[in-house]
């Protein structure tokens, strides 16, 4: 997630997904974007349906799944996302069971959220077992990312975050930003921020984005490709939660997160 627009989280998610797929994992991206700028668009895919269509009976859940490069699967939530928190218990169970039946083997689920400045974005972050904050350079980006971490810590009890620096000019710059951000968050918020690494400024990454493909596919020897591969290897070494309940369990947690976020807005 990110605290501001144009932080590069969608490109980071899409390229990390392809790097994971290249390592032999079955990857699903849950794409929340409602404006055609999310992971589906990053791969040049056009959704025919979203969750609202499935809830209304206009399509089966299988029809939502799109296939991107290296067999990366994309699930567009679209405008149906806001309906999830208001479902009856019976509809929740139906949705979770049907998501579990989807024939798309999944080893890793990545979430491409809308900017977390949108309160409706938070339930997806609350449902995830790990929260990765994508931070580009600039004082305003740092301030907004800190505000996001503070909100998640104080309102929802989140105490551990992963930090990915984007568009950095050097490793030294990235390490300095990460060190200062982590120390400040730990001192004043009491949270842990684990520095994952950084994505360098890379014209070929920008070119791949314009071509609606991944830099990992389009430019295998690009500097950013090497960084995405390293990030993917690191992600696969993260401790695995005991049981997440598959894709259906994830959607149940999204619904619960939506209700919690709504309670905070009202309270």
C-alpha positions in Angstrom: 0.0 0.0 0.0 1.0 3.6 -0.2 0.1 6.9 1.4 -0.2 8.9 -1.8 -0.9 8.6 -5.5 1.8 7.8 -8.0 4.0 6.1 -5.5 4.6 3.2 -7.9 2.8 0.5 -5.8 0.9 -1.0 -8.8 4.1 -1.4 -10.9 5.9 -2.8 -7.9 3.1 -5.3 -7.3 2.9 -6.4 -10.9 6.6 -6.8 -11.3 7.0 -8.6 -8.0 4.2 -11.0 -9.0 6.0 -11.9 -12.3 9.3 -12.4 -10.5 7.5 -14.7 -8.0 5.9 -16.6 -10.9 9.3 -17.0 -12.6 10.5 -18.7 -9.4 7.8 -21.3 -9.8 5.0 -19.9 -7.6 1.3 -19.6 -8.5 0.5 -15.9 -7.9 -2.8 -14.1 -7.6 -3.1 -10.3 -7.5 -6.3 -8.9 -5.9 -6.8 -5.7 -7.8 -9.0 -3.1 -6.0 -8.7 -0.3 -8.4 -12.1 1.1 -9.6 -10.6 3.5 -12.3 -8.7 1.2 -14.6 -5.3 2.0 -13.3 -4.6 -1.1 -11.2 -2.7 -4.4 -11.8 -5.0 -5.5 -14.6 -4.3 -2.3 -16.5 -0.5 -2.7 -15.8 -0.7 -6.0 -17.7 -2.8 -4.6 -20.5 -5.9 -6.7 -19.3 -9.4 -5.4 -19.5 -11.9 -6.9 -16.9 -15.3 -7.9 -18.2 -16.8 -8.3 -14.8 -16.1 -7.4 -11.2 -17.3 -8.7 -7.8 -20.5 -6.7 -8.1 -21.5 -8.7 -11.2 -20.8 -12.0 -9.3 -22.9 -10.9 -6.3 -25.7 -9.9 -8.7 -25.6 -13.3 -10.4 -24.5 -11.8 -13.8 -21.4 -14.1 -13.9 -19.7 -16.9 -12.0 -16.6 -16.0 -9.9 -14.4 -17.9 -12.4 -15.3 -15.3 -15.0 -13.6 -12.6 -12.9 -10.1 -14.1 -13.1 -7.8 -12.7 -15.7 -4.5 -14.3 -16.8 -1.4 -12.1 -17.1 2.2 -12.8 -18.1 3.8 -15.9 -16.7 0.3 -17.1 -15.7 -0.1 -14.5 -13.0 -3.8 -14.4 -12.1 -5.6 -11.1 -11.5 -8.9 -10.8 -9.6 -10.5 -7.3 -10.2 -12.8 -6.3 -7.3 -13.8 -3.0 -8.9 -17.0 -1.3 -7.8 -18.2 -4.4 -6.0 -15.7 -3.9 -3.2 -17.9 -1.5 -1.2 -20.7 -4.1 -1.1 -18.6 -6.7 0.7 -18.9 -5.2 4.2 -22.7 -5.1 4.0 -23.3 -8.7 3.0 -25.4 -11.0 5.1 -23.7 -13.8 7.0 -25.2 -16.3 4.5 -23.9 -14.3 1.5 -20.5 -14.0 3.2 -20.3 -17.8 3.6 -21.4 -18.3 0.0 -18.8 -15.9 -1.3 -16.0 -17.5 0.8 -16.9 -21.0 -0.2 -17.1 -20.1 -3.9 -13.7 -18.3 -3.8 -12.2 -21.5 -2.3 -13.6 -23.5 -5.3 -11.9 -21.2 -7.9 -9.6 -23.3 -10.1 -6.6 -21.0 -9.9 -3.9 -22.6 -7.8 -2.5 -19.9 -5.5 0.7 -20.0 -3.5 1.0 -16.2 -3.0 -1.7 -13.6 -2.9 -0.6 -10.0 -3.5 -3.0 -7.1 -3.0 -2.9 -4.0 -5.2 -4.9 -1.5 -3.1 -6.2 1.8 -4.0 -4.3 4.6 -2.2 -4.9 4.2 1.5 -6.0 7.9 1.6 -9.3 6.3 0.6 -10.9 4.9 3.7 -12.5 2.1 1.7 -9.0 0.8 0.8 -8.1 -0.2 4.3 -10.1 -3.5 4.6 -7.8 -5.1 2.1 -4.8 -4.1 4.0 -6.3 -5.3 7.2 -7.0 -8.7 5.6 -3.4 -9.2 4.5 -0.9 -11.1 6.6 1.8 -8.7 5.7 1.6 -5.0 4.9 4.1 -3.6 2.5 4.4 0.2 2.3 5.8 1.5 -1.0 7.6 4.8 -0.4 9.0 7.1 -3.2 11.4 9.9 -2.5 10.3 13.3 -1.2 9.4 14.8 2.2 5.6 14.8 1.4 5.7 11.1 0.5 7.5 10.3 3.8 5.0 12.3 5.8 2.0 10.6 4.1 3.5 7.2 4.6 4.1 7.9 8.3 0.5 9.1 8.6 -0.7 5.8 7.0 1.4 3.7 9.4 0.2 5.7 12.4 -3.4 5.3 11.4 -3.1 1.5 11.0 -1.2 1.2 14.3 -3.5 3.4 16.4 -6.9 2.5 14.8 -6.4 -1.1 13.9 -3.5 -2.4 16.1 -1.1 -3.1 13.3 2.4 -3.3 14.7 4.6 -4.7 11.9 5.2 -3.3 8.4 7.5 -3.9 5.5 9.1 -1.0 3.7 9.9 -0.9 -0.1 11.7 2.2 -1.3 10.9 3.2 -4.9 12.7 5.3 -7.5 15.8 5.6 -5.4 19.0 7.1 -7.0 21.3 4.9 -4.9 21.4 2.2 -2.3 22.9 4.8 0.1 19.9 7.1 -0.4 17.4 4.2 0.1 19.2 3.0 3.3 19.2 6.5 4.8 15.5 7.0 4.2 14.6 3.5 5.5 16.7 4.0 8.6 15.2 7.3 9.5 11.7 6.2 8.8 12.0 3.0 10.8 13.6 4.7 13.8 10.9 7.4 13.9 8.1 4.9 13.6 9.5 2.7 16.3 10.2 5.6 18.7 6.9 7.4 18.3 4.5 4.7 17.2 5.9 1.6 18.8 5.8 -0.3 15.6 8.4 -2.4 13.7 9.3 -1.4 10.1 11.4 -4.0 8.2 13.3 -2.6 5.3 12.9 -4.9 2.3 15.0 -3.1 -0.3 14.6 -0.6 -3.0 13.7 -0.2 -6.7 16.2 2.1 -8.5 15.4 4.8 -11.0 15.3 2.9 -14.3 14.2 4.2 -17.6 13.5 0.6 -18.8 11.0 0.1 -15.9 9.2 3.3 -17.0 9.2 2.0 -20.6 7.8 -1.4 -19.5 5.0 0.5 -17.7 4.1 2.4 -20.8 4.1 -0.9 -22.8 1.7 -2.4 -20.1 4.0 -5.2 -19.4 6.5 -6.2 -16.7 10.1 -5.1 -16.8 11.0 -8.6 -15.7 9.6 -9.9 -19.0 10.5 -7.0 -21.3 14.0 -6.3 -20.1 15.4 -9.3 -18.3 18.8 -7.7 -17.7 17.5 -4.3 -16.5 18.7 -3.1 -13.1 15.2 -3.0 -11.8 14.6 -6.6 -12.9 17.5 -7.7 -10.8 16.0 -5.9 -7.8 12.6 -7.4 -8.3 14.1 -10.9 -8.4 16.0 -10.2 -5.1 12.8 -8.9 -3.5 10.9 -12.0 -4.6 13.5 -14.3 -3.1 13.3 -12.3 0.1 9.5 -12.5 0.2 9.6 -16.3 -0.1 11.7 -16.5 3.1 9.2 -14.6 5.2 7.6 -16.7 8.0 4.4 -18.3 6.8 1.3 -17.8 8.9 -0.1 -21.1 10.4 -3.4 -21.0 8.4 -4.9 -18.3 6.2 -7.9 -20.4 5.0 -7.1 -19.9 1.3 -8.7 -17.3 -0.9 -12.0 -17.8 0.7 -10.5 -17.1 4.1 -8.9 -14.0 2.7 -12.2 -12.6 1.5 -13.8 -13.3 4.9 -11.0 -11.2 6.5 -11.7 -8.5 3.9 -15.4 -8.4 4.9 -14.4 -8.3 8.6 -11.9 -5.5 7.9 -14.6 -3.5 6.2 -16.8 -3.7 9.2 -14.0 -2.7 11.5 -13.1 0.2 9.3 -16.7 1.3 9.2 -17.0 1.1 12.9 -13.9 3.3 13.3 -15.4 5.9 10.9 -18.6 6.0 12.9 -17.0 5.9 16.2 
